[in-house]
Amino acid sequence: MRDHLRRTRLTAVAVALGTALLAGCASEAAEAPSESLPSTSSPAPTTEALPAVGPADFPVPPEARTKDAAGAEAFLRYWIDLLNRQRAIPAGQPLRDLGPDCQECLRIATNYDDAAAVGSRYIGGEVSLVDVPSPIIEGDTAKFSFSARREPVSLVDSAGTEIEGRAEVAPRLFSGLYLIWSTSTQSWLVTAFQLG
């Protein structure tokens, strides 16, 4: 009887000890993850913003600001959209900003500014891309040969009288765009452009 009582006590002590140990392990395990996880109050790492390029209300998008074929193509698409946008205003400065060494860009920018100075405006003339093969990338340059469509366009004076125009659609203008990567702006710039 005494052995039985002794075994019962030992079993009770062992169970109590085991329970205490398991409870302690569970408590430590419950605390461990919270100690190893970062605090939710710590700030997340931030990336430095790209410098602003292009008009404030129509900036060069981030996807067009990578130094690779995809970024160059995104810039080409942005450039065509910018030409359409600036013609409709008309205002040439954004074309000068993104193509400071591009003679055709400067000519188009001057035409837009001259029209605005006398109260003239362009009607139509939207350009859309038809075929865009991959560019040739060589170091800091990207070269495109592409085709584009130009809709009929008219330049009208402040009274709405046509000064000059092209009534026909140009369905497939074989065109080119040369770009150079600018490390200071982290963007492409136009060095040469030809539409048709």
KATA-V228486 format. One record per pair of residues at least 24 apart in sequence whose C-alpha atoms are under 10 Angstrom apart, sorted by the first residue. I is the first residue (numbers start at 1). GAP is how many residues later the second one is. Records with the same first field share a line. If there is no record, write none. Layout:
I=GAP, GAP
This chain:
50=135, 136, 137
51=133, 134, 135, 136
52=133, 134, 135
53=41, 44, 45, 132, 133, 134, 135
54=28, 39, 40, 41, 42, 43, 44, 133
55=27, 38, 39, 40, 42, 43
56=38
58=24, 27, 36
59=35
60=38, 127, 128
61=126
62=124, 125
64=122, 123, 124
65=116, 117, 120, 121, 122, 123
66=115, 120, 121, 122
67=70, 72, 73, 74, 75, 113, 114, 115, 116, 119, 120, 121
68=67, 69, 71, 72, 73, 74, 113
69=65, 66, 67, 68, 73, 74
70=64, 65
71=71, 116, 117
72=62, 63, 64, 65, 69, 70, 71, 72, 106, 107, 108, 109, 115, 116, 117
73=59, 60, 61, 62, 69, 70, 71
75=104, 112, 113, 114, 115
76=53, 56, 59, 68, 70, 100, 101, 102, 103, 112, 114
77=51, 52, 55
79=98, 110, 111
80=46, 47, 48, 49, 68
81=45, 46, 47, 48
83=25, 26, 42, 43, 44
84=40, 41, 42, 43, 44
85=41
86=26, 27, 36
87=24, 25, 26, 28, 29, 34, 35, 36, 37, 38, 39
88=24, 33, 34, 35, 36, 37, 38
89=24, 26, 27, 32, 33
90=24, 25, 26, 27, 29, 30, 31, 32
91=24, 25, 26
92=24
95=94, 95
96=93, 94
97=92, 93
98=81, 89, 90, 91, 92, 93
99=80, 81, 89, 90, 91, 92, 93, 94
100=89, 90, 91, 92
101=88, 89, 90, 91
102=75, 76, 77, 87, 88, 89, 90, 91, 92
103=87, 88, 89, 90, 91
104=86, 87, 88, 89, 90, 91
105=85, 86, 87, 88, 89
115=40, 41, 42, 43
116=41, 42
118=39, 40
119=37, 38, 39, 40
120=35, 36, 37, 38, 39, 40, 41, 42, 43
121=33, 34, 35, 36, 37, 39, 41, 42
122=31, 32, 33, 34, 35, 40, 41, 42, 43
123=28, 29, 30, 31, 32, 33, 37, 39, 42
124=26, 27, 28, 29, 30, 31, 41, 42, 43
125=24, 25, 26, 27, 28, 29, 30, 40, 41, 42, 44, 45
126=24, 25, 26, 27
127=24, 25, 43, 44, 46, 68
128=43, 44
129=43, 44, 46
130=41, 42, 43, 44
131=41, 43
135=42, 43, 44
136=42
137=42, 43
138=42
139=41, 42
140=39, 40, 41, 42, 43, 48
141=37, 38, 39, 40, 41, 47, 48, 49, 50
142=35, 36, 37, 38, 39, 46, 47, 48, 49
143=33, 34, 35, 36, 37, 47, 48, 49
144=31, 32, 33, 34, 35, 49
145=29, 30, 31, 32, 33, 49
146=26, 27, 28, 29, 30, 31, 48, 49, 50
147=24, 25, 26, 27, 28, 29, 48, 49
148=24, 25, 26, 27, 28, 47, 48
149=24, 25, 46, 47
150=45, 46
170=26
172=24
